[in-house]
Amino acid sequence: AICEVPHGQGPLLRKLVDLDAEQSGIVWMHGPLAASCDEACSDHGGCNEAAEVWPHRREDFEVLLARGAYPPCEVFEGGRTFDPSTTDLRCNWRGAATPPPLGRCAARAPAGARRFC
């Protein structure tokens, strides 16, 4: 998920759809263990549910990893409601084909996993 940050606040990274984050007001973060993106983004303006801000290709996710201060990981397809996420040295980039009933931002990572928000 993606946190919406007021212009000029926070370490702004590039949005995955090739918009400059400083202009878009969107920043990615690595959420805490077993948290939802709603929780991770609660102090940063909230989580953005818009489909276009989530990674649609593995390459987009790899750009996110390259631009952030994230631990190195091997990238896999994923496909769960809480993806994109990381567990140890494994990163899953693709979220579920159908968003969960309460939305992607509300999906909680399981114990031992952290969401990219």
C-alpha positions in Angstrom: 0.0 0.0 0.0 1.1 3.5 -0.3 1.0 6.3 2.3 -0.2 9.7 1.2 2.1 12.3 2.6 1.6 16.1 2.5 3.9 17.8 0.0 7.4 18.2 1.3 7.2 15.8 4.3 9.0 12.6 4.7 11.6 10.8 2.5 9.7 10.9 -0.7 10.4 8.0 -3.1 9.3 7.6 -6.7 5.8 6.4 -7.3 5.7 3.2 -9.3 3.7 4.6 -12.2 6.6 6.9 -13.2 5.3 10.0 -11.4 7.7 12.0 -9.3 6.8 11.3 -5.6 7.4 14.9 -4.6 4.7 15.9 -7.1 2.4 13.0 -6.3 2.6 13.2 -2.5 3.0 9.4 -2.3 5.7 7.5 -0.4 6.3 3.8 0.1 7.3 2.4 3.5 8.2 -1.0 5.0 5.5 -1.6 7.6 6.0 -3.2 11.0 5.7 -6.9 11.6 2.2 -8.4 11.3 0.6 -5.0 10.6 -1.8 -3.8 7.9 -1.0 -0.8 5.7 -3.8 1.1 7.4 -1.8 0.7 10.6 1.6 1.4 9.0 0.3 4.6 7.3 -1.8 5.9 10.1 0.7 8.6 11.1 1.5 9.5 7.5 -1.8 10.6 6.0 -3.4 7.1 5.5 -3.1 4.3 3.0 -4.1 4.8 -0.7 -6.4 2.0 -2.1 -6.2 3.2 -5.7 -5.3 0.3 -8.0 -2.8 2.3 -10.1 -0.5 2.9 -7.2 0.2 -0.7 -6.5 2.9 -2.6 -8.4 1.6 -4.2 -11.6 4.9 -5.7 -12.8 7.8 -7.3 -11.1 10.0 -4.6 -12.6 8.0 -1.9 -10.9 8.5 -3.6 -7.5 12.2 -3.9 -8.2 12.4 -0.1 -8.8 10.7 0.4 -5.4 13.3 -1.9 -3.8 16.2 -0.1 -5.5 15.0 3.3 -4.4 14.3 2.5 -0.8 16.3 1.6 2.2 15.0 -2.0 2.3 16.8 -5.1 3.2 18.0 -7.2 0.2 15.6 -10.0 -0.8 14.8 -12.4 -3.6 11.7 -11.4 -5.5 8.8 -13.9 -6.0 5.3 -13.6 -7.5 3.3 -13.6 -4.3 -0.4 -13.2 -4.9 -1.7 -13.0 -1.3 -4.0 -10.3 0.1 -1.2 -8.8 2.1 1.4 -8.7 -0.8 3.6 -6.8 -1.6 5.4 -8.1 1.5 8.6 -9.5 2.9 9.5 -12.4 5.1 13.2 -12.8 6.0 15.0 -12.6 2.6 11.9 -13.3 0.4 9.9 -10.5 -1.1 6.5 -11.0 -2.8 5.5 -8.3 -5.2 2.0 -9.2 -6.6 -1.1 -8.7 -4.5 -4.2 -10.9 -4.7 -6.0 -10.9 -8.1 -9.1 -9.8 -6.2 -8.7 -7.3 -3.4 -9.9 -8.5 0.0 -13.5 -7.4 1.0 -12.1 -4.6 3.3 -9.6 -3.4 0.8 -5.8 -3.9 0.3 -4.8 -1.4 3.0 -6.7 -3.3 5.7 -5.1 -6.7 5.0 -2.8 -7.7 7.8 0.5 -9.4 7.3 0.9 -12.7 9.2 3.3 -13.1 12.1 6.9 -12.8 10.8 6.0 -10.8 7.6 6.1 -7.1 6.8 4.0 -5.3 4.2 5.3 -2.8 1.7 3.0 0.2 2.2 
